[in-house]
Amino acid sequence: MKAGAVDEVLKSCKKLNVRNILALRGDEPRESEYALDDAPDEVQHGENRRFAHAVDLIRYIREQHGDYFCIGAAAYPEGHPTPSPAHPGGFFQDPQHDLPHLVEKVKAGADFLLTQLFYDVNKYLAFEKLLRSQDDGLFEKIPIIPGLMPAQGWQSFSRTIKLARVTIPTDFQKKFQSLKGDDEGVKDAGVAVVTDIVNTIKQNRPKRRFAQGFHFYTLNLEKAVAQILEGTELLPAPSLEDEYVKSSGEAVGNTFTINIQPPPEDVSSNNQTSTASRRRRSSTKNRVIASGSIPQDQKTDDYVFEEEAGKPRTEADEDPLAIAEGEGSLGRAAT
C-alpha cells in the first residue's frame, strides 16, 4: 500500500471523527500484488513496500498526525504463527520471539495492544506477565486487551481454531467434540468457556491505574456476547429506580430536567420481583415469527406471534439485553 492511499483513509477517519485506529499488516501480499505497471525497480521495491509491516503503519500515522489518533497494535498470547517446515505443523510460535516486534510497535507509537483470540487463559496470563515484567517498564502501563470469541457452531469453531492456530485446553476440547452435532449446545458451551475466561482474568488481574477491557469478536452474532456480558456482570444491572424514571420539565439551553419519581411504597430494594431479578436470561437463539399456532413440541420462548412482531415495547427497546433477545421493535427488526 502506498502512502497516498493511507493518507486518504486517515483523512476520511478525521472527517468522520474516528479517533481509534487498529494498525494491522493484514494478510501478506503476494509478490505480484506489489507490482506497479511501468514502474522502475526502485519504485517497485520502495514506495510500494513502505508498509510491509504493522510497525511501518504505526510510525507513519504518528509522524503525520501526532497524537490525534489512539493507535492499537496486535499481540499474540501464543506467538504469531510463522511458517517453518522444521517445526510441528509447519509453523513456529513463541511469544518470547515476538517480544522485540511488540517493543518496536510500542516505541513507534502504539497506545494499546489487542490480542488474538485464545481459549487457554493460562497462556494469556503468562503472556501478560511476560510483558509486564520487562525490565525497561515499557509495558507496565499500556492496556493489554484480551480478544475473545465465543464458539457459534462446531464447523465455524473448528475452522477458526485451525486458522488462528490457538490451543484448546483438553477439557474444553472434549466438551466441544461431544457436541459436534448440536450447534445450540456448542453455543452454550462457548458462552460458558468465555465467561470462565473473563472471570479468571478479572480475578487475576494485577492492580492497575486503568480498568481491564475485553474485546469480543462477534462475527455479527451478538447474542452469545450479550449472555457473556450478563453472566460476567460487565453490564450493570438496572436498579429499581430505573423502572420509575419519567422525563418531565422543559429544555433550558442545552440541558433537560429529568424528574426521578421514587418507587411506590410497596416496592422495596429487597423486592425479588425487580427488573434485575425478573429478567429472563439472554438466549443465544433467534426467535421465529409464527403466523399460526406454535408446534406442541417447541418451546414458546423460541417464537413470537406475527401480530405482535411489529409492536414497539418501550422498556425492551431501551434495554440492550432485551434487544439482543429479540424483544421490542428494535430486537424484532434485528432478529
N, C-alpha and C positions, 0 to 999 in steps of 0.2 A: 504494500500500500504506500502511496506517495503522500508527502506532507500536505499537498493541496487538498486531497480527499479528507484527511484527518481534520484539517482546518475547517472545511465545510461542515463536518459533523459537529465539531465543537462550537462553531458559530450557531448552528441550529439549536444546540443544547442551551446556549446562553439566551437565545431568543425565547425558548420555552421555559426559561428559568430552572433548567435542570442543573443541579449543583454536584450531584454524586456520580462518579464515573468508576465502573469496574473495568480496569485495564487488563485485557487478556490478549495473548498472542492468537488464540484460536487454533484451528487445525493448521498444521504446517503446509504451506502451498507447495504444489508440485513445481519442478523446475520450469516447466512450460508456462506456468501462471505468473512467473516473474518477468517474462519476456515483454519487451516493448517493441512494437513494429518500427522497423527502420531506425532503431536507436543504436548508437555506438556502444561497444562493450563497457566503457567506463560508466555509462548511464545505466546499462542493464544491471551492473553489479554495484551501483552506487545509490542514487536516489530511490530506486525501486526496491532496494533491500534495506531501506532506512529503518523499518520497523520489523525486523526479523524476530525480535524477542519482546516480551511484555515490558521489560525494563526500558527499552528504547521509547516506547509509547509514554510510559510514566514520566520519563525525563523530559520528553518533548512538551508534554502538557504543562509541566511545571515551568519550563523555560519560557513558554509562550503566554501562559495565563496566571503565573504566580500562584497565590493561594485561593484563587476564585473557586476552583473545583476541589472537592473532597475525593481523593483517589484511593480506590481499593485494589488489592492485588491478590492473586490466587495462592493458596498454600495447600499442601498435600500431607495429611497426617500419616499416611503410609508410604510417602515418597512418590514423586512424579514418575509414571511408567516410562521408562526409556528402552527402546528396542535393543536387545542384546542377546544374540543366539547362544552365548556362553552361559546364560542363566536359565533356571527353570521357567518354563512357559514362554521363553523368548524375550522376557522383559526384566530389567533391573530396576528395583525400587529401594530407596533408602533415604529417610528424612534427613539424616546427617549429611548425605551427599548434596541435598537440595539447599542446605543452610547458606552457603555463600551466595546463591542466587537470591534467596529471600533478603539477605543483608543488603545486597545491591539494590533490590527493589525499594526497600525502606529508605536507604540513603538517597535514592533518586527522587523520593517524594511521596511514597505510598503512606496513606494515613491509617489504613486498617487492612487486615488480612481476612479473606473469606475462604473457608476450606472446601475441598472436595467432599462429596458425601461420604459417609462412613457408617458402619454398623458395629464396630468394635470400639466401645467407649474407652477401654483401657489404652488403646493405641492413640486415641485422641488426647487423653490426659497426659500420656508420656510425651507426645509431640509438643503440647503446650508447655510442659515442664522443661523440655529441651530448649525452647525459645526463651522462656522467662529466665532461665538460669545462665544465659550468656554473660560472660564477664564484663563486656562493654555496656551492658544495660540497654542495648538498642531496642529490645522487645519488651522491656519492663512495663511500659505503659500503653503500648499500641494495642488497640482492640483486636482480638482474635475471635472471629465469629464462626461457630461450628455450622457446617452445611448439612442439612438433614433432609432425607426424602423417604416418606412412608411408602411401603410396598402397596401397589394398587391392584396387582394381579400377578399370577405366577410367571407368565410369559414375559411381561414387561420387566418384572423384577429380575428375572434370570438374565435378560439381555443387558439391563443396566449394570448389574454386578460384573458381567463379563467385560463390558466396555470400560467401566471405571477402574476395574482391577482392584477391587477392595475386598477385604477379608470379612467373612461371616463367622461369628463365633459358633462353635459346634452345636450348642443347644438351640440357637436361633435357626441354624441350618436344618436341623432335624424337624423343628416345628414347621418351617415353611414347606419342606419337602412332603410332610404328611398332609399338607393342604393343597397339593398340586391341582386337584380337580375342583377346588372350591374357592373361587375368586373372592367371594364375600368373606370367607374365613381368612384368606390371605390379607385382605384389607384390615380386618380386625386385629390380626396378629401384627401387621405392620404398625398400626396405631399403638399397640401395647409395647412393641420394641422401641419405637422412637420416644414414647412417653417415658419409658425407663431410662433411656439415654439422657433426655433433658433433665430429669430429676437427679440423675447421678452427677451430671455436670454442675447443676445448681448446688448440690451438697458438697462437691469437691473443689469448687472454685476458690482460689485464694482471695484474700481481702484486697480489694482494689478501690481506686477512686472513681471508677466508672462502672456502669451496670453491665451485666452479662447479656449479650444479644444472641439471638438464634436466627439462622436463615433457613427457610423451608423451600425446597424445590417442589413446587406444587404440580407442574406439568398441566396446569389449568384444571386440576382436580382438587378443589379446596375442602371438600367435606371431611376427609381424614385429618387435614391440618386443623380444622375447626375443633374436632374431637380432641386433638393433642393439646391445643391451647386451653381447652376447658379442663382436661384431665390434669394438666401441669400447673393450673392456676396462673397462667401467663396473662390471662384476661381477668380483670377484677369482676367479681360477682356484683350484680346490681343490688343496691340497698333497698330497704322498704320504702324509704323516702322517694326513690325513683318512681314508684308507682303512683305517686300523688303530686307530681310536678305539673303545674299548669301555667302556661305563659299568659301574662296579662300586662296591662300598662301601656305606655306609649314610648315610641322611639325618641330618644333625646340625643341629638348629634349622632355619634357612631355607636351608641350603647342602647341596649334594650333591657328593661327591667323584667326579671323573672321572679314571680312570687311563688315560693315553695310552700304549698299547703301541708300542714302536718297530717300524719295518718289519723284515721278515725280512732276513737278511744279504744275500740275493741281489737285493734291491731297493735301488737307489741313487737319489740325486737326479737323476742323469743318464739314468735309465731312460726310454726313449722310449715305453714302453708304459704310462706312468702314466695316471691317470684323465683328467687335463687333455689329454693327447695322444691318448688313445683315444676320447674322447667324440665321437660323431657330431654335427656342427654342427646347430644348431637349424634346423628346417624351418618354412616358412610354411604347410605343408599339414596338414590334419586327416587322420588315418588312418582307414580304413574297416574295420569289423569284418566279417571274412569267415566265412561259415558252411560253405563248402566249399573247393574249390581256388581258387587265385588265377589270374586270366586270364594267359595267357602273355605278352601284350603289355603287362602292367602291371608296375611296379616293386614288389618285395616290401616295400620300406620304406613304401609307401603303405597297407599292410594289416596287420591283426593278427587272428590266428585267434580264433574265438569262444570256444574253450575256454581261451584264455589271457587274454581280455579282463578277467575279474574277479579275476585272481590278483594279490595285492599283491606289490610288489617293493620291499623296504626301501630300497635305495640310491636308486632312482628317485624314491620318494616323498619323499625328503629333499633332492632336487636340483631347484631351481626351473626350471632349463633343461630337465631331463628331463620334468618335469610339463608344461611348455609344449609339448614334443614329442609329448605324448600317452602317455608311458610311465608305468608304475606304476599303482596303483589310483586315485590322485588324477588323474593325467593322463588315464586312460581315461574316468573319470567326466566330466572336463571336455570331452573330445572328444565 
